[in-house]
Every structure is written in structure tokens, then in C-alpha cells.
Amino acid sequence: MIVKSRIEGLQDWLFIEDIPDTCLPNSPLNEKKTVIERHPIHMANYQLSTGGLFILYSEMSFKGPVRIHTEVQGETVTSQFVFYRHQDNRKIKTSFHGRGRHNVRYIPSFVEDYELQSGTEYDYFLVVLSKDFYFRLIAPESVLHEDFVQKINKGQYTSFAHDDMFVTHEMLKVISELKDNKRTGELRRIHTESKISELLVYQLEQLNDSFIEEREPLASDDVVKLLKARAILDERYAQAPTQKTLAEEIGMSESKLRQSFKDYFSITIYDYLTRVRMEKARSFLLDEGKSIAEVANATGYNHQQNFSAAFKKYFGIAPSDIR
């Protein structure tokens, strides 16, 4: 497969990558970094590629309207994330910031031009997989993507979702782990493949949840109960109630609470509680200078070792390394 892109008006291509369709065992990862500072363009690109795989991280801002021309030759499956914000909005300071949308597409070769706005900052994360690589990650016969595979077999352009979906916190975390990976050699290749698989799982999970039509819409009373449940977790994260107790407190059955919470907030109760605890822990460490033992106790962990393991799993670094 060949992937290439350029900015209209600039003579040179941003990148031209001719990548083998077949993923070969032990094939090395190739890295490239480019920076363009040419009025009205600021762009920093990081590329990672190997057999059947191309990854691009791009940070872009423009002082005038810009058109980007992109071509893909060969059958590919792309996982695409776009984040953007207006440059006068300085409240958001995360690596991948602003409003984020994503989708997965099968593209049997295409040529497209994208119009990007002046005064807007963009973060762009793209994974391009050959068909061979994609089916190594998710078997063609899997029920998770039956309709998608049918279109692939017919060579027809298709996407996971008709409309792009919102990026979740879990997806952001995987993207950051891919972007900030410090491993080298074979370990990095294995880690990269595992994280791409994890990212696709979250995308498929969100898609499948959106297709469940047989559930009745939540009544307004149920929404009030769910908001109360979330408020309880926000306030009592250090000594959080069990899901059974939480359900009793808000007046909902435990099974309905579990399912409705995930449907309404796009996250499980367990994962939401973990998120609250980890974000509080980071604040305690960075902003209040608490010791690791103090933070572990303040966020509901009985043992410092358990807290440190959970923190590293969530953020990718140990709490001792965050200061």
C-alpha cells in the first residue's frame, strides 16, 4: 500500500510511504519526524511504520485556510481520530485536546482534499492497516464486524459507523500510550500491535453499544438516578459503595444500574470510579505534594503497592515518576 500527503501550494510531499501489505514476523519499526514552519503553516508530524502498518501523529495550526491532499493506494483499513479547538480556547491542556471524533473505514484506494480552518489547532492520529494486517488483529469470521467484512469482500468503501463517534477517555489513554511509548526493538513492535488491537476493541465496543435498539429509552427519573449515582462516586470515591449498595441508595436494581450507567455515560461504573480515583491521585501528587502513601489512602487503596500498580496501569508511569 502507498500512503502520501501534501499541502496544496507546497511542492514537496509531507510524506510518501510505500509499505508492504504483508505483515512479516520481526519486521522492524521505522520512525520519521518532520516539522514545517512556513507561513501560514505550523505542522509537526511523527510517523511509525512496518509491514502492513502506518501510524501518523500530527499537530497542526494555520494562520490562513489550508487544503491538504491525501492519497491511499491499495486496500486499507484506517482508524482515524481528529481533535480540534479554536486557538483562543486555552483551558484545555491535554496532549490530544478539544472535541474529538473517530471512525474506522475500509478504503479501496482513494484521493481526497481536506479544507482546514484558519485559527484552529488540530491534533490528528491515524492508523492505516493493510487488509492482511487488519484480519490478523480481528478474524474475518468474527461476529463483531460482519457487515464491515461483507463490504470489504465486495471491495466497497465502508465505515464502522455512518457518523463519526465521540472519542472516549479510554481511547485517549491508548493513543497517549502509543504516542509516548519509549520501548525499542521487538518489544516496541509487540506493544504497538497490542495497543492498536485495544483501540479497535474500544471502537467496536462503542459501535456495538450504539446499535442496541431493543432497550427502551431511559425515563427522566432514571436519568436523575444515574446522575445521583455518579455524584455519589465523585464524592465518596475513597470509600465508594459496592454496586449493590449504590443501586439501593438510588432506588434502582443492580443489573439495571450497571447497564444504564454504561449506556448513558459510555463507561462502566468500575472504570468511572477508577478514572475519578486516578485523576484525584494525580492532583494530590502534583498540586498538593502529598506522599504516595497519603495518596493511596486518600483514594481508597488499602496498600500502597496496589495503588502504585493501578496508577501505572492507568497513566503508563509510576506515581514516583510523575513529580
Secondary structure, 3 states (H helix, E strand, C coil): CEEEEEECCCCCCCEEEECCCCCCCCCCCEEEEEEEEECCEEEEEEEEEECCEEEEEEEEEECCCEEEEEEEEEEEEEEEEEEEEECCCCCCCCCCCCEEEEEEEEEEEEEEEEEECCCEEEEEEEEEEEHHHHHHHCCCCCHHHHHHHHHHHCCCCEECCCCCEECCHHHHHHHHHHHCCCCCHHHHHHHHHHHHHHHHHHHHHHHHHHCCCCCCCCCHHHHHHHHHHHHHHHHCHHHCCCHHHHHHHHCCCHHHHHHHHHHHHCCCHHHHHHHHHHHHHHHHHHCCCCCHHHHHHHCCCCCHHHHHHHHHHHHCCCHHHCC
